[in-house]
Amino acid sequence: MKTKSSYRSLPLIPQVKEILLQEKAKQESMRKLLRGAYNKKYLDYVCVDAIGDILTPKYISSHFKVILAKNGLKKIRFHDLRHSCASLLLANKVPMKMIQDWLGHSDMSTTANIYSHVDHTSKLESAKVIGNLLGA
């Protein structure tokens, strides 16, 4: 986290909970299989490799590129997922204040100006409202 105020609690989405439980079971299985060779220093961490070593941000970023390529997806930075999240929430009528809280921004202008991108459907809705206001 960038700052102390960046630490926050978010509700656990059921689909994510299931993935985390599967990962925990996989890690537990590897710990039993490797016994003393498994690194027990990071048992409370989610992002560890097969021998229990912590995954670095560099590894996450480089492996993300591999996942995108493997699945025929457009190349984006791992950080761009935050932009996508904000834009999808906005497109689904989640209020900007709630998006700000979800992303952990101290200032709503950061969320509004940098992370949320208006999609084509939102532009059409805005045009429709303006048309109605003008009596069209």
C-alpha positions as CSV (number, residue, x, y, z in Angstrom):
1,M,0.0,0.0,0.0
2,K,1.2,3.5,-0.8
3,T,0.1,5.1,2.5
4,K,-1.3,4.0,5.9
5,S,-4.7,5.3,4.8
6,S,-4.6,2.9,1.8
7,Y,-5.3,0.0,4.1
8,R,-9.0,-0.8,4.1
9,S,-11.4,-3.7,4.4
10,L,-13.7,-4.8,1.5
11,P,-16.4,-7.3,1.5
12,L,-15.3,-10.7,0.2
13,I,-17.1,-11.6,-3.1
14,P,-18.3,-15.3,-3.0
15,Q,-16.4,-16.1,-6.3
16,V,-13.2,-14.7,-4.9
17,K,-13.7,-16.5,-1.6
18,E,-13.9,-19.8,-3.4
19,I,-10.7,-19.1,-5.4
20,L,-8.9,-18.1,-2.2
21,L,-10.0,-21.3,-0.4
22,Q,-8.8,-23.4,-3.4
23,E,-5.4,-21.6,-3.3
24,K,-5.2,-22.2,0.5
25,A,-5.8,-25.9,0.0
26,K,-3.2,-26.1,-2.8
27,Q,-0.7,-24.3,-0.6
28,E,-1.5,-26.6,2.3
29,S,-1.0,-29.6,0.1
30,M,2.4,-28.3,-1.1
31,R,3.4,-27.6,2.5
32,K,2.7,-31.2,3.5
33,L,4.4,-32.6,0.4
34,L,7.6,-30.6,0.8
35,R,7.6,-30.6,4.7
36,G,10.8,-28.9,5.9
37,A,11.6,-27.6,2.4
38,Y,8.5,-25.4,2.3
39,N,9.0,-21.8,3.4
40,K,6.8,-21.3,6.5
41,K,7.7,-17.6,6.8
42,Y,4.7,-16.5,4.6
43,L,2.0,-18.9,5.8
44,D,-0.4,-15.9,6.2
45,Y,0.2,-14.7,2.7
46,V,-1.9,-15.4,-0.4
47,C,0.6,-14.8,-3.1
48,V,3.3,-17.4,-2.6
49,D,4.9,-19.9,-5.0
50,A,4.9,-23.7,-4.9
51,I,7.6,-23.7,-2.2
52,G,6.1,-20.9,-0.1
53,D,8.3,-18.1,-1.2
54,I,6.5,-14.7,-1.6
55,L,5.7,-13.6,-5.1
56,T,7.3,-10.3,-6.0
57,P,5.3,-7.5,-7.7
58,K,7.7,-7.9,-10.7
59,Y,6.7,-11.6,-11.0
60,I,3.0,-10.7,-10.8
61,S,3.4,-8.1,-13.6
62,S,5.4,-10.3,-15.9
63,H,3.2,-13.4,-15.3
64,F,0.1,-11.3,-16.0
65,K,1.5,-10.6,-19.5
66,V,1.8,-14.4,-20.0
67,I,-1.8,-15.0,-18.9
68,L,-3.0,-12.3,-21.3
69,A,-1.1,-13.7,-24.2
70,K,-2.1,-17.3,-23.4
71,N,-5.7,-16.3,-23.5
72,G,-5.5,-14.1,-26.6
73,L,-6.3,-10.9,-24.7
74,K,-5.2,-7.4,-25.4
75,K,-1.9,-6.4,-23.7
76,I,-2.5,-4.1,-20.7
77,R,-0.6,-3.4,-17.5
78,F,-1.6,-5.2,-14.3
79,H,-2.4,-1.7,-12.8
80,D,-4.9,-1.1,-15.7
81,L,-7.2,-3.5,-14.0
82,R,-8.0,-0.7,-11.5
83,H,-9.1,1.5,-14.4
84,S,-11.3,-1.3,-15.8
85,C,-12.8,-1.9,-12.3
86,A,-13.7,1.8,-11.9
87,S,-15.1,2.1,-15.4
88,L,-17.2,-1.1,-15.1
89,L,-18.6,0.1,-11.7
90,L,-19.4,3.5,-13.2
91,A,-21.1,2.0,-16.2
92,N,-23.2,-0.1,-13.9
93,K,-24.5,3.0,-12.0
94,V,-22.3,2.6,-8.9
95,P,-22.0,6.1,-7.4
96,M,-18.6,7.8,-7.7
97,K,-18.2,8.0,-3.9
98,M,-18.6,4.2,-3.6
99,I,-16.0,3.7,-6.4
100,Q,-13.7,6.0,-4.6
101,D,-14.0,4.0,-1.4
102,W,-13.6,0.7,-3.2
103,L,-10.3,1.9,-4.9
104,G,-9.1,3.5,-1.7
105,H,-8.6,7.1,-3.0
106,S,-8.6,9.9,-0.4
107,D,-9.8,12.4,-3.0
108,M,-12.8,11.6,-5.3
109,S,-11.3,13.8,-8.1
110,T,-8.6,11.1,-8.4
111,T,-11.2,8.5,-9.0
112,A,-13.3,10.7,-11.3
113,N,-10.4,12.1,-13.4
114,I,-8.0,9.2,-13.7
115,Y,-9.7,5.9,-13.1
116,S,-13.2,6.1,-14.5
117,H,-13.6,6.2,-18.2
118,V,-17.1,6.9,-19.6
119,D,-18.2,4.2,-22.0
120,H,-20.2,4.7,-25.3
121,T,-23.5,3.7,-23.6
122,S,-23.0,6.4,-21.0
123,K,-22.4,8.9,-23.7
124,L,-25.6,7.8,-25.5
125,E,-27.5,8.2,-22.2
126,S,-26.1,11.7,-21.7
127,A,-27.1,12.6,-25.3
128,K,-30.6,11.3,-24.7
129,V,-31.0,13.4,-21.5
130,I,-29.8,16.5,-23.3
131,G,-32.2,15.8,-26.2
132,N,-35.1,15.4,-23.7
133,L,-34.1,18.7,-22.0
134,L,-34.1,20.5,-25.3
135,G,-37.5,19.0,-26.1
136,A,-36.3,16.8,-28.9
